[in-house]
Amino acid sequence: MQLAAAFKLADRMAKEKIVREKIDSPELVNEFFGTEMRALQKESLRVLLLDTRYRFLETHEISLGSVNESIAHPREVFRPALLVAAYAIIVVHNHPSGDPTPSSADHSLTRRLAEAAELLQIKLLDHVIIGSPAEGRAAYFSFKEAGVL
């Protein structure tokens, strides 16, 4: 019970820190969510909701997929943003294989999300794929850093 309480306290402290931070880089997304998402055995696609100063409002899990696929539709991704009147979002998902290289489905989803974001006037700041750092491979992939967004 003490161990469980310690984990809950650490989680609460981490969430308090993220609420005060401006989240505008994939490094921060990786810092705040990477450890948790690397431990998952299935793909989880989440959306981070941000205010006008890119400060964290809340996060929502949009879908929990299989070991190599998570299916999401733009309407599901933007629904939480519309409900809380978020100014911007960051989409983040993990690759349980550890390789953060985007698949063709990841590219397709990102294109559709960018189109929907423009129409809804909600800023899509990034789509970050969390992997595991290894020799010759980064811990994450950012569509923004790659010039896609």
C-alpha positions in Angstrom: 0.0 0.0 0.0 2.9 2.4 0.8 4.4 1.7 -2.7 1.0 2.4 -4.4 0.7 5.6 -2.4 4.2 6.7 -3.4 3.4 6.1 -7.1 0.2 8.1 -6.8 2.0 11.0 -5.0 4.7 11.0 -7.7 2.0 11.0 -10.4 0.2 13.9 -8.8 3.4 15.9 -8.4 4.3 15.3 -12.1 0.8 16.5 -13.2 1.1 19.6 -11.1 4.5 20.4 -12.8 3.0 19.9 -16.3 0.1 22.3 -15.5 2.5 25.1 -15.0 4.7 24.4 -18.1 4.3 25.7 -21.6 4.2 22.7 -23.8 5.5 23.7 -27.2 8.2 21.1 -28.0 8.4 17.4 -28.6 11.1 17.2 -26.0 8.6 18.3 -23.3 6.0 15.9 -24.6 8.6 13.1 -24.4 9.7 14.3 -20.9 6.2 14.3 -19.5 4.6 11.3 -21.2 7.5 9.2 -22.6 8.2 7.0 -19.5 4.5 6.1 -19.1 3.9 5.5 -22.8 7.0 3.4 -23.3 5.8 0.9 -20.7 2.5 0.2 -22.6 2.2 -3.0 -24.5 -0.4 -1.7 -26.9 -0.5 1.5 -28.9 -2.3 4.3 -27.1 -3.2 7.5 -29.0 -3.8 10.6 -26.8 -4.5 14.2 -27.3 -3.0 16.9 -25.1 -5.3 20.0 -24.8 -3.6 23.4 -24.5 -4.8 26.9 -23.7 -3.8 30.1 -25.7 -0.4 30.1 -24.0 0.2 26.4 -24.8 -0.2 25.4 -21.1 -1.6 22.0 -20.4 -5.3 21.8 -19.8 -5.9 18.0 -19.8 -5.2 14.8 -21.7 -7.5 12.3 -23.2 -6.9 8.8 -24.4 -8.6 8.6 -27.8 -7.9 5.0 -28.6 -6.1 1.9 -27.3 -5.0 -0.3 -30.2 -3.1 -3.5 -30.7 0.6 -4.1 -30.5 1.2 -2.3 -33.8 -1.9 -0.2 -34.6 -4.2 2.4 -33.1 -7.2 3.5 -35.0 -8.5 7.1 -34.6 -10.7 9.4 -36.6 -10.2 13.2 -36.5 -13.7 13.7 -35.0 -12.6 11.6 -32.0 -9.4 13.5 -31.6 -11.0 16.9 -31.8 -14.1 16.2 -29.7 -12.3 16.8 -26.3 -10.7 20.0 -27.7 -14.1 21.3 -28.7 -15.7 20.4 -25.3 -13.2 22.4 -23.3 -12.6 25.1 -25.9 -8.9 24.2 -26.2 -6.8 26.6 -28.4 -4.3 24.0 -29.5 -3.6 20.3 -29.3 -0.7 17.9 -29.5 -1.4 14.3 -30.6 0.9 11.7 -29.1 1.0 8.0 -29.4 3.5 5.2 -28.7 5.0 2.4 -30.8 5.4 -0.6 -28.5 8.1 -2.0 -30.8 10.3 0.9 -29.7 10.9 2.2 -33.2 9.3 5.7 -33.5 9.5 5.8 -37.3 6.0 6.8 -38.5 4.0 4.3 -40.6 2.0 5.3 -43.7 -1.1 5.2 -41.5 0.6 7.7 -39.1 1.3 10.0 -42.0 -2.2 9.7 -43.3 -3.7 10.4 -39.9 -1.5 13.5 -39.5 -2.5 14.9 -42.8 -6.2 14.4 -42.0 -5.7 16.0 -38.5 -4.0 19.0 -40.0 -6.9 19.5 -42.5 -9.5 19.2 -39.7 -7.5 21.5 -37.4 -7.4 24.2 -40.1 -11.2 23.9 -40.6 -11.9 24.0 -36.9 -9.4 26.7 -36.2 -7.6 24.7 -33.5 -3.8 24.7 -33.8 -2.3 21.2 -34.3 1.1 21.9 -32.8 2.6 18.4 -33.3 2.1 14.7 -33.6 4.7 12.9 -31.5 5.4 9.2 -31.7 7.1 7.8 -28.6 9.5 5.0 -29.1 12.4 3.7 -27.0 15.9 5.2 -27.4 18.4 2.9 -28.8 21.8 3.2 -30.5 21.3 5.0 -33.7 17.6 5.8 -33.0 15.9 8.7 -31.2 13.4 8.3 -28.4 10.6 9.9 -30.3 9.6 11.2 -33.8 8.0 14.7 -34.2 6.0 15.5 -37.4 6.7 19.2 -36.6 10.5 18.7 -36.4 10.3 16.6 -39.6 8.7 19.6 -41.4 5.4 17.8 -42.0 3.4 20.2 -39.7 
